[in-house]
Amino acid sequence: MRLLIIEDDPLLLDGLSVGLRLSGFTADTAGTLADARAALLGGGFAGVVLDVMLPDGSGLDLLNELRAAGSRIPVLLLTARDEVRDRVSGLDAGADDYLGKPFDLTELAARIRAMLRRQEGRATAVIEWNGLSLDPATQNGRIGGRELSFSRREFSVLHALAEHPGRILSKAQLEERLYGWQEDVESNTVEVHVHKLRAKLGRDFIQTVRGAGYRLLNPADGGSP
């Protein structure tokens, strides 16, 4: 899933970006409110990790702007202001979660997964579809009694399709899940990863919808993994 991380400390921002990528997220970054506003206009983010104290203003101002505009994008506040009154203020301003600095990166990743899960209306951590179990925390899966391991990008493609199994996702939508804005998009990446996933899941598990994109096989259509 693609995240926007807004943090003015370049060392911390780099560490967050690298760490969250290792946890399976695609991370774009901004160091100021102005850059964050420009990034959010482009859309495509599943969630936001937002510092409060930024060089050109308060992250709470950006949060208030988002909520006033009707945005429901999940926002986790990550800040050194960790008094009870700060946490209450942030949550009441519309944040979905709040974590004080210093923090453990594994806890941050778990909180983001939980935040995004709530946004999807899903209570369980593991995604189940047509005999396939996917665990976003480990980026592994299981089907027909077999344990499956995936590369980060294989898992990102499969995770995107499994979130909404009946929905067709275009190649562009899947590329958006794989690449940050500063990364060059390789023209055949999605096709390569779909091919590798079919080798692990079965040839028909991922369907190609000509001219539209990809979706997971619906067992009601008579297929099985």
C-alpha positions in Angstrom: 0.0 0.0 0.0 1.2 3.5 -0.8 1.8 5.8 2.1 2.7 9.5 2.4 5.1 10.2 5.2 5.4 13.8 6.3 8.4 14.4 8.5 10.9 17.3 8.6 13.9 15.4 10.1 15.7 14.0 7.0 17.4 11.2 8.8 14.2 10.0 10.5 12.3 10.5 7.2 14.8 8.3 5.4 14.7 5.6 8.1 10.9 5.6 8.0 10.9 5.3 4.2 13.3 2.4 4.2 11.7 0.6 7.2 8.2 0.9 5.9 9.2 -0.4 2.5 10.7 -3.4 4.2 7.3 -3.9 5.8 5.6 -4.0 2.4 4.5 -0.4 2.0 5.3 1.9 -0.9 6.5 5.1 0.8 6.5 8.6 -0.6 7.8 11.4 1.5 7.4 15.1 2.2 9.3 17.4 4.6 7.0 20.4 4.7 3.2 21.1 4.7 3.5 22.7 1.3 5.1 19.6 -0.2 2.5 17.4 1.5 -0.4 19.4 0.2 1.0 19.1 -3.3 1.5 15.4 -2.9 -2.0 14.8 -1.6 -3.6 16.7 -4.5 -2.2 13.9 -6.7 -4.1 11.3 -4.7 -3.4 7.6 -4.7 -2.4 7.2 -1.0 -3.9 4.6 1.2 -2.8 6.4 4.4 -0.7 9.2 5.9 2.0 9.3 8.6 2.0 12.9 9.8 4.4 14.8 12.1 2.9 17.6 14.0 5.8 20.1 14.2 6.8 21.0 10.7 8.9 24.0 9.5 6.0 25.8 7.8 3.2 25.0 10.3 1.4 22.4 12.3 0.5 19.0 11.0 -2.8 19.4 12.9 -3.6 22.2 10.4 -3.2 19.8 7.5 -5.3 17.2 9.3 -8.1 19.8 9.9 -8.0 20.8 6.2 -8.3 17.2 5.2 -11.3 16.5 7.4 -13.0 19.8 6.6 -12.7 18.8 2.9 -14.4 15.5 3.6 -11.3 13.4 3.2 -11.5 10.0 5.0 -7.9 9.1 4.3 -6.4 7.3 7.4 -3.9 9.5 9.3 -1.5 8.4 12.0 0.1 11.3 14.0 3.8 10.6 14.8 5.1 13.3 17.0 7.3 14.1 20.0 4.3 15.8 21.6 3.1 12.8 23.6 1.3 14.2 26.6 -2.2 12.9 27.2 -3.6 16.3 26.2 -1.7 16.2 22.9 -2.9 12.7 22.1 -6.5 13.6 22.9 -6.2 16.8 20.8 -4.8 14.9 17.8 -7.4 12.2 17.9 -10.2 14.7 18.4 -8.9 16.6 15.4 -9.6 13.5 13.2 -6.4 11.4 13.5 -7.0 7.6 13.3 -4.1 6.8 15.5 -1.3 8.5 17.5 2.2 7.4 18.3 4.8 9.3 20.3 8.5 9.6 19.5 10.7 7.7 20.1 8.9 4.7 18.7 9.5 1.1 17.6 9.3 0.7 13.8 7.6 -2.7 14.0 4.9 -1.1 16.2 4.5 1.7 13.8 4.0 -0.8 10.9 1.5 -2.8 12.9 -0.5 0.3 13.8 -0.5 1.4 10.1 -1.8 -2.1 9.1 -4.5 -1.9 11.7 -5.5 1.6 10.7 -5.8 0.6 7.0 -7.6 -2.6 8.0 -10.2 -0.5 9.8 -10.5 1.8 6.8 -11.3 -1.3 4.6 -13.9 -2.5 7.2 -11.9 -5.7 7.8 -11.5 -6.9 11.4 -9.1 -9.8 10.8 -5.4 -9.4 10.0 -5.2 -12.2 7.5 -7.0 -11.9 4.1 -8.9 -15.0 2.9 -10.0 -15.6 -0.6 -10.8 -18.8 -2.6 -8.6 -21.0 -0.4 -5.8 -18.4 -0.2 -4.6 -16.9 3.1 -2.5 -13.7 2.9 -0.8 -12.2 5.9 0.3 -8.6 5.4 2.4 -8.7 8.5 4.7 -11.4 7.2 4.0 -10.9 3.5 3.6 -14.7 3.2 0.6 -16.8 2.2 -0.9 -20.3 2.3 -3.0 -22.2 -0.2 -4.0 -25.8 -0.5 -1.8 -26.7 2.5 1.3 -25.1 0.9 3.2 -22.2 2.4 3.9 -19.5 0.0 6.6 -16.8 0.0 6.5 -13.7 -2.2 8.8 -10.9 -3.1 7.7 -7.5 -1.8 6.3 -6.5 -5.2 4.6 -9.9 -5.8 2.9 -9.5 -2.5 1.9 -5.9 -3.3 0.2 -7.0 -6.5 -1.6 -9.9 -4.9 -2.6 -7.8 -1.8 -4.1 -5.2 -4.0 -6.2 -7.7 -5.9 -7.2 -9.6 -2.7 -8.5 -6.5 -0.9 -11.4 -6.4 -3.4 -11.5 -9.7 -5.2 -14.4 -9.0 -7.6 -12.9 -5.7 -8.7 -10.8 -5.2 -11.8 -7.7 -3.3 -11.2 -6.0 -1.7 -14.1 -2.3 -2.0 -14.8 -1.9 1.7 -13.8 -3.6 1.1 -10.5 -1.3 -1.9 -9.7 1.8 0.2 -10.8 0.7 2.8 -8.3 0.9 0.3 -5.5 4.4 -0.7 -6.6 6.1 2.5 -7.2 6.7 5.8 -5.3 6.7 9.0 -7.3 10.5 9.2 -7.4 10.8 5.7 -8.9 11.0 4.9 -12.6 8.1 2.6 -13.7 9.3 -0.4 -15.7 6.9 -1.1 -18.5 6.3 -4.8 -18.0 6.7 -5.1 -14.2 3.0 -5.9 -13.5 3.0 -8.6 -16.2 6.2 -10.1 -14.8 4.8 -10.3 -11.3 1.4 -11.6 -12.4 3.2 -14.4 -14.3 5.2 -15.3 -11.2 2.1 -15.3 -9.0 0.3 -17.6 -11.4 3.2 -20.0 -11.2 2.7 -20.1 -7.4 -1.1 -19.9 -7.2 -2.3 -21.7 -10.4 -2.7 -20.4 -13.9 -6.3 -19.2 -13.6 -6.1 -17.7 -10.1 -5.5 -14.3 -11.5 -7.7 -13.4 -14.5 -6.7 -11.0 -17.2 -9.7 -8.9 -18.3 -8.8 -7.8 -21.8 -8.5 -4.1 -22.1 -9.3 -3.5 -18.4 -6.8 -5.1 -16.1 -6.7 -8.0 -13.6 -8.9 -9.6 -10.9 -8.9 -12.7 -8.8 -10.9 -15.7 -9.9 -14.3 -15.8 -8.4 -15.1 -19.4 -7.1 -18.7 -18.8 -8.0 -17.6 -18.7 -11.7 -16.6 -22.4 -11.3 -12.9 -22.0 -10.7 -10.7 -23.3 -7.9 -7.1 -22.7 -7.0 
